[in-house]
């Protein structure tokens, strides 16, 4: 799914195939945990604007956590 007509992230995740939903749900939880004070948005038919992965099973979640922590620490624009 390249673009969705979902109005929010919950709806977007519900539309995903099972093979992608688990990884993106985990990624969302990680973003919510590490990026407190940031606002979750839909943009261009997808959640957020910064993180893109072609192959969910290859997501390096510890690396993503470190990057999110660094982003949160700067308190500037996320992207």
C-alpha distance (Angstrom), angle and dihedral (degrees) to the residues before:
residue distance angle dihedral
X1 . . .
X2 3.78 . .
X3 3.78 98.8 .
X4 3.75 132.4 10.9
X5 3.78 134.0 -162.0
X6 3.82 89.2 -140.8
X7 3.78 113.8 136.5
X8 3.79 95.1 -149.7
X9 3.79 140.8 15.6
X10 3.82 94.5 -100.3
X11 3.79 90.3 57.5
X12 3.82 91.2 44.5
X13 3.81 92.0 53.1
X14 3.81 91.6 47.4
X15 3.82 89.6 57.4
X16 3.80 95.0 52.4
X17 3.79 124.6 102.1
X18 3.81 112.9 -105.1
X19 3.81 91.2 -110.3
X20 3.83 91.1 64.2
X21 3.80 102.0 29.9
X22 3.82 96.6 72.5
X23 3.79 96.0 53.0
X24 3.79 93.8 43.4
X25 3.79 91.9 47.2
X26 3.80 88.7 52.8
X27 3.81 90.6 47.2
X28 3.80 90.5 50.4
X29 3.81 91.4 50.7
X30 3.79 89.7 50.1
X31 3.81 91.7 50.6
X32 3.79 91.9 48.3
X33 3.80 91.5 49.5
X34 3.79 96.6 46.9
X35 3.80 103.0 32.5
X36 3.77 101.7 56.6
X37 3.77 110.9 170.3
X38 3.80 93.2 28.8
X39 3.80 120.7 112.5
X40 3.80 122.6 -123.2
X41 3.81 111.3 -131.1
X42 3.78 141.6 172.3
X43 3.81 115.0 -126.8
X44 3.79 129.5 174.5
X45 3.80 90.6 -5.1
X46 3.81 93.9 -54.9
X47 3.80 137.1 84.7
X48 3.79 114.2 -89.8
X49 3.75 125.0 -20.0
X50 3.79 107.4 -111.3
X51 3.79 112.8 60.0
X52 3.79 120.4 65.1
X53 3.80 126.8 168.4
X54 3.78 128.0 177.1
X55 3.80 96.0 -168.0
X56 3.82 114.4 38.4
X57 3.80 94.4 -165.5
X58 3.81 89.8 60.6
X59 3.81 95.7 56.6
X60 3.80 109.3 126.2
X61 3.81 97.9 -143.4
X62 3.84 96.1 -175.2
X63 3.82 89.3 53.8
X64 3.80 91.4 46.6
X65 3.83 89.6 50.5
X66 3.82 90.2 53.2
X67 3.82 91.5 48.8
X68 3.79 92.0 48.4
X69 3.80 91.0 49.8
X70 3.80 90.2 51.1
X71 3.81 90.2 49.5
X72 3.79 92.0 49.6
X73 3.80 91.3 49.0
X74 3.82 93.6 56.2
X75 3.84 93.9 52.5
X76 3.80 89.3 -157.3
X77 3.80 126.6 114.5
X78 3.81 111.3 -45.6
X79 3.81 93.5 -135.4
